Structures are given as C-alpha cells and as structure tokens.
C-alpha cells in the first residue's frame, strides 16, 4: 500500500505544482486577460499539441508509478499525436527545431514511455 503512495508522490509533485501555479496565475489576471487566455488555450492547435502531450505524459507517469501497462499505453496513444502536432507546428517556423522536437520526443518515448 505504502509503496504505491511512494510511487505516486513524485508524479503528483511534478504535475501538481505547475497546475497549481497556473491556476493561481490565472486567478490573479484581470477579466479581460482571463478571456484572452481562455481563447488562446481553447484553440484546436493548443488542445491537440499541448493538451495531448500533457495528458499523455500524465497517463504515462501514472501507469509507470502504478505499474499498469494499459494506462501507460493509453498515455502513449495521446503522447504520439501530440508529438506529431507539436513537431508540425514548430516545423512551420523552423525545420531544425521541428526535427529536434521529434528526436527529443522519440527519445522520451524510448526511455520512459515503452512498457517493460
């Protein structure tokens, strides 16, 4: 029981602090700025790239902590399209950065994402 809790603590720290900081920062914004943030983050580009990457990484880390390969694989199913969308968006601006993004994400998938 305690080993599961010990495995989940780094995951909740790694994802909890940034989410809490974003919520606190969002609450401190004015109403006009909050509306701009909502409009920016609810675009399809943002949801398909950053949303899929974030959800995929969260599921991968939860699956890794709980040693549930099905959860880890479902995380990969979100992470892979997020990688493609992000690489395409970055690749439109700079080909080198787009290729670097793909190489980095493939390295992350190889070392951290694949179930053992």
Protein Blocks (a to p, Z undefined) as FASTA:
>chain_A
ZZmmmmmmmmmmmmmmmmmmmmmmmmmpcfklmmmmmmmmmpfklmmmmmmmmmmmmmmm
mmmmnopaklmmmmmmmmmmmmmmmmmmmmmmomklmmmmmmmmmmmmmmmmpcZZ
